[in-house]
């Protein structure tokens, strides 16, 4: 494995973890994990709309990065990694 593949796997793993965290930060409709995290982040009701829009944009950007990494991994390793 070359340094490009290692960097690709690192970006893929970090974007996956960051995507999970961002999805959990979205305000939920119930009393789940997202509601517990979001209630501590969104104390003022005036800034909630702006913060939610920025969180939406950031989530979409990280999801696109994650998807591009998946496509690149499919092209670099079409049969999977043998020997790891």
Contact map, one row per residue, 1 for C-alpha under 8 A:
111011000000000000000000000000000000000000000000000000000000000000000000000000000000
111111000000000000000000000000000000000000000000000000000000000000000000000000000000
111111100000000000000000000000000000000000000000000000000000000000000000000000000000
011111110000000000000000000000000000000000000000000000000000000000000000000000000000
111111111000000000000000000000000000000000000000000000000000000000000000000100000000
111111111100000000000000000000000000000000000000000000000000000000000000000000000000
001111111110000000000000000000000000000000000000000000000000000000000000000000000000
000111111111000000000000000000000000000000000000000000000000000000001000100000000000
000011111111100000000000000000000000000000000000000000000000000000001000000000000000
000001111111110000000000000000000000000000000000000000000000000000000000000000000000
000000111111111000000000000000000000000000000000000000000000000001001000000000000000
000000011111111100000000000000000000000000000000000000000000000011001100000000000000
000000001111111110000000000000000000000000000000000000000000000000000000000000000000
000000000111111111000000000000000000000000000000000000000000000000000000000000000000
000000000011111111100000000000000000000000000000000000000000011011000000000000000000
000000000001111111110000000000000000000000000000000000000000000001000000000000000000
000000000000111111111000000000000000000000000000000000000000000000000000000000000000
000000000000011111111100000000000000000000000000000000000000010000000000000000000000
000000000000001111111110000000000000000000000000000000000010011000000000000000000000
000000000000000111111111000000000000000000000000000000000000000000000000000000000000
000000000000000011111111100000000000000000000000000000000000000000000000000000000000
000000000000000001111111110000000000000000000000000000100110000000000000000000000000
000000000000000000111111110000000100000000000000000000000010000000000000000000000000
000000000000000000011111111000001100100000000000000000000000000000000000000000000000
000000000000000000001111111000000110110000000000000000000000000000000000000000000000
000000000000000000000111111100000110010000000000000100100000000000000000000000000000
000000000000000000000001111110000110011000000000000000000000000000000000000000000000
000000000000000000000000011111110110000000000000000000000000000000000000000000000000
000000000000000000000000001111100010000000000000000000000000000000000000000000000000
000000000000000000000000000111110010000000000000000000000000000000000000000000000000
000000000000000000000000000111111111000000000000000000000000000000000000000000000000
000000000000000000000000000101111111000000000000000000000000000000000000000000000000
000000000000000000000001000000111111100000000000000000000000000000000000000000000000
000000000000000000000011111100111111110000000000000000000000000000000000000000000000
000000000000000000000000111111111111111000000000000000000000000000000000000000000000
000000000000000000000000000000111111111100000000000000000000000000000000000000000000
000000000000000000000001100000001111111110000000000000000000000000000000000000000000
000000000000000000000000111000000111111111000000000000000000000000000000000000000000
000000000000000000000000001000000011111111100000000000000000000000000000000000000000
000000000000000000000000000000000001111111100000000000000000000000000000000000000000
000000000000000000000000000000000000111111100000000000000000000000000000000000000000
000000000000000000000000000000000000011111111011001000000000000000000000000000000000
000000000000000000000000000000000000001111111000000000000000000000000000000000000000
000000000000000000000000000000000000000001111111000000000000000000000000000000000000
000000000000000000000000000000000000000001111111100000000000000000000000000000000000
000000000000000000000000000000000000000000011111100000000000000000000000000000000000
000000000000000000000000000000000000000001011111111000000000000000000000000000000000
000000000000000000000000000000000000000001011111111100000000000000000000000000000000
000000000000000000000000000000000000000000001111111110000000000000000000000000000000
000000000000000000000000000000000000000000000011111111000000000000000000000000000000
000000000000000000000000000000000000000001000011111111100000000000000000000000000000
000000000000000000000000010000000000000000000001111111110000000000000000000000000000
000000000000000000000000000000000000000000000000111111111000000000000000000000000000
000000000000000000000000000000000000000000000000011111111100000000000000000000000000
000000000000000000000100010000000000000000000000001111111110000000000000000000000000
000000000000000000000000000000000000000000000000000111111111000000000000000000000000
000000000000000000000000000000000000000000000000000011111111100000000000000000000000
000000000000000000000100000000000000000000000000000001111111110000000000000000000000
000000000000000000100110000000000000000000000000000000111111111000000000000000000000
000000000000000000000000000000000000000000000000000000011111111100000000000000000000
000000000000000000000000000000000000000000000000000000001111111110000000000000000000
000000000000001001100000000000000000000000000000000000000111111111000000000000000000
000000000000001000100000000000000000000000000000000000000011111111100000000000000000
000000000000000000000000000000000000000000000000000000000001111111110000000000000000
000000000001001000000000000000000000000000000000000000000000111111111000000000000000
000000000011001100000000000000000000000000000000000000000000011111111100000000000000
000000000000000000000000000000000000000000000000000000000000001111111110000000000000
000000000000000000000000000000000000000000000000000000000000000111111111000000000000
000000011011000000000000000000000000000000000000000000000000000011111111100000000000
000000000001000000000000000000000000000000000000000000000000000001111111110000000000
000000000000000000000000000000000000000000000000000000000000000000111111111000000000
000000000000000000000000000000000000000000000000000000000000000000011111111100000000
000000010000000000000000000000000000000000000000000000000000000000001111111111000000
000000000000000000000000000000000000000000000000000000000000000000000111111111000000
000000000000000000000000000000000000000000000000000000000000000000000011111111000000
000010000000000000000000000000000000000000000000000000000000000000000001111111000000
000000000000000000000000000000000000000000000000000000000000000000000000111111111000
000000000000000000000000000000000000000000000000000000000000000000000000111111110000
000000000000000000000000000000000000000000000000000000000000000000000000000011111000
000000000000000000000000000000000000000000000000000000000000000000000000000011111100
000000000000000000000000000000000000000000000000000000000000000000000000000010111111
000000000000000000000000000000000000000000000000000000000000000000000000000000011111
000000000000000000000000000000000000000000000000000000000000000000000000000000001111
000000000000000000000000000000000000000000000000000000000000000000000000000000001111
